[in-house]
Amino acid sequence: MRGDLVIGIDSSTTATKAIAFDRQGRIVAEGRAPIPLSNPHPGWFEQEVSDWTGALTKALKQLSKKIDTKRVAGLAISNQRESFAQFDSKGKALRPGTLWLDERAQKEVKDIVAELGAEAVHNISGKPADVTPCLYRCRWLSTHMPKLWAKTAKTAEVHGVLTHFLTGQWATSTASADPMGLLDVGAYDWSDVLLKAARLTREQLPRLHRPGEIMGEVTAEAAKLTGLKPGTPVIAGGGDGQCAGTGANTFLEGRAYVNLGTAAVSGSYGKHYAANRAFRTMMAVGEEGFSFETAIRTGTFLVNWMVERLFNISPGKDPGIFKALEAEAKASPIGAHGLVLVPYWSGVMTPYWDSAARGVIAGLSGNHSRGDVYRALLEGVALEQAMMTNQVADATTPITHFAAVGGGSRSDLWCQILADASARDVKRLETAEASALGAAMAAAKGAGWYKSVPQASAAMSGKPSKTFRPRKKDSSRYQDLLGIYSELWPKLSDWNQKLVDFSRSAHK
């Protein structure tokens, strides 16, 4: 195939980016468009399917004006995971898509676990029972919206939706379908057991492809809307977390990526399937293998929340606030004068799997400053990540260093705290667009540039722009603090549940 560019599409929760990369993984041009978010009821998070496809159209149209689209050898998609929608026989969306943030299916988690057993669900899907996978919302929709469910001809996650928009075919990647919680991960196929629990059939789901495989071509209609050339190959990508791992080249021995984005997500690669409550097992964006993934549901989300809600400061009106807070936090000592923050503002996934969990700021006194609180936030995320990474390494393969991506990785202070707290090097990568780059690597393999996705990853991932090494004295201090931190939630979890029950009783 001809063409010296590939396009990586990153359709995240808040925006879609379409980025053109060359053979070395360098960004040539990009386009982007926002995606609005709806919260119609407490715990419900939705987006219009037309906003998914509309943002894709706008981003690609912007990009197409900056490059010669004849140069594009292929494109692949990275997508927000565990977000999906239902369609009728004509391909029309029946209702808004529900997102990974959605918490409406709490009861359905308990129901399906009671039917199948928590261990069985975990072993088949690679995911401990939790409200996030689509499996449980499928059950909720079938129960609470039976008329809509009866009209459902297709159910597809974001990757499948965008592939259908571009190619006219219902097809998707195993690495984007997998987070739905409906696949037998070890078999790389839909699970009949889990489909029955979700009240779905195979015919209602997209055709599966391994990352790097060609799924179809851009139709004349889609080309007219996006500016792409008709016939451009559309190649299987994957979920944004696994794509970030590929973009950060976690195929390297001892490497885990850490994406300090809206959520703080980390993952390491392994060729052999493993299941453990310390991580979620995801299909890797590669021809084979798995990503052992941890997740903190509040990363930069918590930073923005603290600045806007707690400190009552608008970053738009005060763009220097983050630099000021970093300086104040840097002046605070390790442990922030006896302050510890547990970052469970949106519940906890790995390793406790408690959607009712809530955040904690422990040790507050009248002597604490704004800088102490901000440092406790950065340390809380870093300590949580260090605790989880130790558990992953114990259960799988050694992890010697992190490849850091995402907006939070631009913070020297945060990277250094993570290095000291984890006792591991943190290597900041040159690209902040690891998910789009990982999709582009899959596209590069499908376009014939490289023989495999790992080969594409090695060629296109680039070198770290800066390395943060653990400082012996500070790291020793953090190991003591990590011991204190690790004890906190097990002691508070029962108390937290009582508080949750009390709060819910007020709405009865």
C-alpha positions in Angstrom: 0.0 0.0 0.0 1.2 3.5 -0.8 1.1 6.4 1.6 3.6 7.9 4.0 1.1 8.9 6.7 -1.3 7.0 9.1 -4.1 8.5 11.1 -4.7 7.7 14.8 -8.2 8.7 16.0 -8.6 9.2 19.7 -12.3 9.4 20.6 -12.2 10.2 24.3 -14.9 11.1 26.8 -14.5 14.9 26.1 -13.2 15.2 22.6 -12.2 13.5 19.4 -8.7 14.0 17.9 -7.6 12.9 14.5 -3.8 13.0 14.2 -1.6 12.2 11.2 1.7 10.5 12.1 4.7 9.7 9.9 6.7 6.4 10.0 8.7 7.6 13.0 5.6 8.4 15.1 6.0 12.2 14.7 2.8 14.3 14.6 2.3 15.9 11.1 -1.1 17.6 11.6 -4.2 17.2 13.7 -7.8 18.1 14.1 -10.1 18.0 17.1 -13.7 18.6 18.2 -15.4 18.5 21.6 -18.0 16.0 22.7 -20.7 17.2 25.2 -21.6 15.1 28.2 -25.0 14.7 29.8 -25.9 13.8 33.4 -29.7 13.4 33.2 -30.1 11.7 36.5 -27.8 11.0 39.5 -25.4 8.3 38.5 -26.4 8.5 34.8 -23.8 9.6 32.2 -24.7 9.7 28.5 -23.8 11.1 25.2 -25.6 11.4 21.9 -24.4 9.0 19.2 -24.6 11.8 16.8 -22.0 13.7 18.9 -19.6 10.7 18.6 -19.9 10.7 14.8 -20.2 14.5 14.6 -17.0 15.1 16.5 -15.2 12.4 14.3 -16.5 14.2 11.2 -15.3 17.6 12.4 -11.9 16.4 13.6 -11.2 14.5 10.3 -12.4 17.4 8.2 -10.0 19.8 10.0 -7.2 17.3 9.5 -8.0 16.7 5.9 -7.5 20.4 5.1 -4.0 20.3 6.5 -2.7 17.2 4.6 -3.0 15.5 1.2 -5.3 12.7 2.1 -3.8 10.6 -0.8 -0.8 10.2 1.5 -2.9 8.4 4.1 -2.1 4.6 4.1 -4.7 3.8 6.7 -6.4 4.8 9.9 -7.3 3.2 13.2 -9.4 4.2 16.3 -8.6 4.5 20.0 -11.8 5.0 22.0 -13.3 5.7 25.4 -14.0 2.3 26.8 -17.1 0.7 28.3 -19.3 3.3 26.5 -21.9 1.9 24.1 -25.2 2.4 22.3 -28.2 0.5 20.7 -29.3 0.6 17.1 -32.4 -0.5 15.2 -32.3 -2.6 12.0 -31.6 0.5 9.9 -28.6 1.6 12.0 -30.4 4.4 13.8 -29.5 5.0 17.4 -32.4 4.1 19.7 -31.3 6.3 22.6 -28.2 8.1 23.8 -25.1 6.0 24.5 -24.2 5.2 28.2 -20.7 5.9 29.4 -18.0 4.2 31.5 -18.9 6.8 34.2 -22.4 5.5 34.5 -23.4 3.9 37.8 -27.1 3.0 37.3 -26.5 -0.8 37.1 -25.5 -1.4 40.8 -28.2 -3.9 41.4 -27.5 -5.7 38.1 -23.9 -6.4 39.2 -25.2 -8.2 42.3 -27.8 -10.1 40.2 -25.3 -11.4 37.6 -22.8 -12.3 40.3 -25.5 -14.2 42.1 -26.3 -16.1 38.9 -22.8 -16.9 37.6 -20.5 -16.4 40.6 -18.0 -13.6 41.0 -15.1 -15.9 40.2 -16.6 -17.1 37.0 -17.3 -13.6 35.7 -13.8 -12.6 36.6 -12.1 -15.6 35.0 -14.0 -15.4 31.8 -13.9 -11.7 31.2 -10.7 -10.8 33.0 -12.6 -8.1 35.0 -13.7 -8.4 38.6 -17.4 -7.7 39.1 -17.8 -3.9 38.9 -20.4 -1.4 37.7 -18.2 -0.1 34.8 -18.4 -2.9 32.1 -21.3 -2.7 29.7 -22.4 -6.2 30.7 -24.4 -4.9 33.6 -25.9 -1.9 31.8 -27.1 -4.3 29.1 -29.0 -6.1 31.8 -30.3 -2.8 33.2 -31.6 -1.6 29.8 -33.2 -4.9 29.0 -35.0 -4.8 32.4 -36.0 -1.1 32.6 -36.4 -0.4 28.9 -37.8 -3.6 27.5 -39.5 -2.0 24.4 -36.2 -0.4 23.4 -34.3 -3.6 24.0 -36.8 -5.5 21.8 -36.0 -3.1 18.9 -32.2 -3.5 19.3 -30.7 -5.0 16.2 -27.1 -4.0 17.1 -25.2 -3.1 20.2 -21.8 -1.5 19.7 -19.2 0.3 21.7 -17.6 3.6 20.4 -15.1 1.9 18.2 -17.8 -0.2 16.5 -20.0 2.8 16.1 -17.3 4.9 14.4 -16.2 1.9 12.2 -19.8 1.5 11.0 -20.0 5.3 10.3 -16.8 5.2 8.2 -17.2 1.8 6.5 -20.9 0.9 6.6 -19.9 -2.4 8.3 -20.6 -3.5 11.9 -17.0 -4.4 12.9 -14.7 -3.7 15.8 -11.5 -4.6 17.5 -11.1 -7.3 20.1 -9.2 -4.7 22.1 -12.1 -2.3 22.2 -14.9 -4.8 22.5 -13.1 -6.5 25.4 -13.6 -3.8 28.0 -17.4 -4.2 27.6 -17.0 -7.3 29.8 -18.7 -9.6 27.2 -15.7 -11.5 25.8 -14.0 -14.7 26.8 -10.6 -12.9 27.0 -8.5 -16.1 26.9 -10.4 -17.2 23.7 -10.4 -13.7 22.0 -14.1 -14.2 21.3 -17.6 -13.3 22.6 -18.5 -15.4 25.6 -21.8 -17.2 25.2 -22.2 -17.3 29.0 -21.8 -13.6 29.4 -23.9 -12.8 26.3 -26.8 -14.8 27.9 -26.4 -12.8 31.1 -26.4 -9.5 29.1 -29.5 -10.8 27.2 -27.7 -10.4 23.9 -26.9 -12.6 20.9 -23.8 -12.7 18.7 -25.9 -11.4 15.8 -26.5 -8.2 17.7 -22.8 -7.5 18.0 -20.1 -6.3 15.6 -17.7 -8.7 13.9 -14.4 -9.0 15.8 -10.9 -8.3 14.4 -7.5 -8.4 16.0 -5.7 -5.1 16.3 -3.8 -4.3 13.0 -6.3 -6.1 10.8 -8.1 -4.3 8.0 -11.9 -4.1 8.9 -13.1 -2.2 5.8 -12.7 0.9 3.7 -13.9 4.5 3.9 -17.1 4.7 1.9 -17.8 7.4 -0.6 -20.5 8.9 1.7 -18.1 9.0 4.7 -15.3 10.4 2.4 -17.6 13.3 1.4 -18.3 14.1 5.1 -14.7 13.8 6.4 -12.5 14.8 3.5 -10.8 11.4 3.5 -10.1 9.6 0.3 -12.7 6.9 -0.5 -11.2 3.4 -0.1 -8.8 4.5 2.7 -8.3 1.3 4.9 -9.9 1.3 8.3 -7.8 -0.8 10.6 -8.7 -2.3 14.0 -7.3 -0.3 16.9 -8.5 -0.6 20.5 -9.6 0.9 23.8 -7.8 4.1 24.8 -6.0 2.5 27.7 -4.5 -0.4 25.7 -3.7 2.0 22.8 -1.8 4.2 25.3 0.2 1.1 26.4 1.1 0.4 22.7 1.9 4.1 22.1 4.2 3.9 25.2 5.8 0.7 24.0 5.0 -1.5 27.0 6.3 -4.4 24.9 9.6 -3.4 26.3 10.6 -5.7 29.2 10.0 -4.1 32.7 7.9 -1.2 31.4 4.5 -0.1 32.5 2.8 3.0 31.1 1.0 5.4 33.4 -1.5 7.9 31.9 -2.0 10.8 34.2 -5.1 11.9 32.5 -8.7 12.5 33.6 -8.3 9.1 35.3 -4.9 7.7 36.2 -4.6 4.5 34.3 -1.5 2.2 34.2 -0.8 -1.1 32.4 1.9 -3.6 31.7 2.1 -6.2 28.9 2.2 -10.0 29.2 1.9 -12.8 26.6 0.0 -15.1 29.0 -3.4 -14.6 30.4 -3.7 -13.9 34.1 -6.6 -12.8 36.3 -6.2 -11.1 39.7 -8.3 -8.6 41.7 -5.2 -6.3 41.7 -5.8 -5.5 38.0 -8.1 -5.7 35.1 -7.0 -8.0 32.3 -7.4 -6.4 28.9 -6.6 -7.6 25.4 -3.5 -5.7 24.3 -3.3 -3.6 21.1 -1.1 -6.2 19.4 -1.6 -9.5 17.6 -1.6 -11.3 20.9 -1.1 -10.8 24.6 -2.7 -8.9 27.4 -2.5 -5.6 29.3 -2.6 -5.9 33.1 -4.3 -2.6 34.0 -4.9 -0.6 37.1 -7.1 2.4 37.3 -7.6 5.4 39.6 -10.9 7.0 38.5 -9.7 10.5 39.5 -6.4 11.8 38.1 -6.4 15.3 36.6 -10.2 15.3 37.3 -9.3 15.5 41.0 -6.8 18.3 40.3 -9.4 20.3 38.5 -12.1 19.6 41.1 -9.8 20.7 43.9 -8.9 24.0 42.2 -12.4 24.8 41.0 -14.6 23.5 43.8 -12.4 23.5 46.9 -10.2 26.5 46.2 -12.9 28.3 44.2 -10.5 29.4 41.5 -11.2 29.4 37.7 -8.2 28.3 35.8 -9.6 30.2 32.8 -9.5 33.4 34.7 -6.2 32.6 36.5 -4.1 30.5 34.1 -1.1 30.7 36.4 -2.9 28.9 39.3 -1.4 25.5 38.6 2.2 26.8 38.5 1.5 28.6 41.8 0.1 25.5 43.4 3.0 23.4 42.3 5.4 25.8 43.9 3.4 25.8 47.2 3.2 22.0 47.1 7.0 21.7 46.4 7.6 23.8 49.6 5.6 21.3 51.6 7.5 18.3 53.0 6.9 14.6 52.1 3.7 13.7 53.9 2.4 17.2 53.6 2.8 17.9 57.4 0.8 14.8 58.3 -1.9 14.9 55.6 -3.0 11.9 53.6 -5.5 11.9 50.7 -7.2 8.8 49.4 -8.3 9.6 45.8 -11.6 7.7 45.7 -13.8 10.6 44.6 -15.5 8.4 42.0 -15.3 5.1 43.8 -12.4 2.6 43.6 -11.8 0.0 41.0 -8.4 -1.8 41.5 -7.7 -3.3 44.0 -10.8 -3.0 46.2 -13.6 -2.8 43.6 -16.0 -0.7 45.6 -18.1 1.7 43.6 -19.6 3.2 46.8 -16.1 4.2 48.1 -15.5 7.9 48.5 -12.5 10.1 48.9 -10.7 10.9 52.1 -8.5 13.7 53.3 -7.1 12.5 56.7 -5.1 14.4 59.2 -6.4 17.9 58.6 -5.6 20.6 61.1 -5.7 24.4 61.4 -2.0 24.5 60.6 -2.4 23.1 57.1 -2.0 25.3 54.0 -3.4 25.2 50.5 0.0 23.9 49.3 -0.2 21.0 51.9 -3.6 19.9 50.6 -2.4 20.1 47.0 0.7 18.1 47.8 -1.4 15.5 49.6 -3.4 15.1 46.3 -0.4 14.5 44.2 1.0 12.1 46.8 -2.3 10.3 47.2 -2.5 9.4 43.5 1.2 8.5 43.5 0.9 6.3 46.6 -2.2 4.6 45.2 -0.3 3.9 42.0 2.7 2.6 43.8 0.6 0.2 45.9 -1.2 -1.2 42.9 1.9 -1.5 40.7 3.6 -3.5 43.4 0.6 -5.9 43.4 0.6 -6.2 39.6 4.4 -7.0 39.6 4.0 -9.6 42.3 1.2 -11.4 40.3 2.7 -11.1 36.8 6.2 -9.9 35.7 8.6 -7.4 37.3 8.0 -3.7 36.6 11.2 -1.6 36.6 10.0 1.7 35.3 7.0 3.8 34.1 6.5 5.5 30.7 4.5 8.6 31.7 1.9 10.2 29.3 -1.1 12.4 29.7 -1.5 16.0 30.8 -0.4 15.3 34.4 2.9 13.9 33.1 3.9 17.5 32.2 4.3 18.2 36.0 7.9 17.7 37.1 6.8 17.6 40.7 4.2 14.9 40.1 6.6 12.7 38.1 9.2 13.0 40.8 6.8 12.1 43.6 5.7 9.1 41.6 9.3 8.0 41.1 10.1 8.4 44.8 6.9 6.8 46.0 7.1 3.8 43.7 11.0 3.4 43.8 10.9 3.2 40.0 12.2 5.4 37.2 9.5 7.6 35.5 10.3 8.3 31.9 8.3 11.1 30.4 7.5 10.4 26.8 7.8 13.0 24.0 4.2 12.6 22.9 1.3 13.4 25.1 -1.0 11.7 22.5 -0.1 8.1 23.4 -3.6 6.7 22.7 -3.8 8.2 19.2 -0.2 7.1 18.6 -1.0 3.5 19.7 -3.9 3.5 17.2 -1.6 4.8 14.5 0.8 2.0 15.2 -2.0 -0.5 14.6 -2.8 1.4 11.4 0.9 1.2 10.4 0.9 -2.6 10.8 -2.3 -2.9 8.8 -0.9 -0.6 6.1 2.1 -2.9 5.7 4.7 -0.5 7.1 5.7 -3.0 9.7 5.3 -6.8 10.2 3.7 -6.5 13.6 2.3 -4.0 16.0 5.2 -4.5 18.5 7.6 -3.7 15.6 5.6 -0.6 14.8 5.6 0.4 18.5 9.4 0.1 18.7 9.9 2.2 15.6 7.3 4.9 16.3 7.3 5.4 20.1 10.4 7.6 20.3 12.7 8.3 23.2 11.8 9.7 26.6 12.2 13.5 26.9 13.1 13.4 30.6 13.7 10.7 33.2 12.9 11.1 36.9 14.9 8.7 39.2 14.0 7.8 42.7 16.0 9.7 45.3 17.3 7.3 47.9 16.5 9.3 51.0 13.1 10.5 49.7 12.1 7.1 48.4 12.9 5.6 51.8 10.7 8.2 53.4 7.9 7.4 51.0 8.1 3.7 51.7 7.3 4.4 55.3 4.4 6.6 54.2 3.2 3.9 51.8 2.9 1.5 54.7 0.6 4.0 56.5 -1.4 4.7 53.3 -2.0 1.0 52.5 -3.6 0.5 55.9 -6.0 3.4 55.7 -8.8 2.2 53.3 -9.1 -1.3 54.8 -9.7 0.3 58.1 -12.2 2.9 56.7 -14.2 0.8 54.2 -16.8 -0.5 56.7 -17.2 3.0 58.1 -17.6 4.4 54.6 -20.3 1.9 53.8 -22.3 2.9 56.9 -22.0 6.5 55.7 -23.2 5.6 52.2 -26.2 3.7 53.7 -27.1 6.6 55.9 -26.9 9.0 52.9 -29.1 6.7 50.8 -31.7 6.4 53.5 -32.4 10.1 53.3 -33.8 9.5 49.7 -36.2 6.7 50.6 
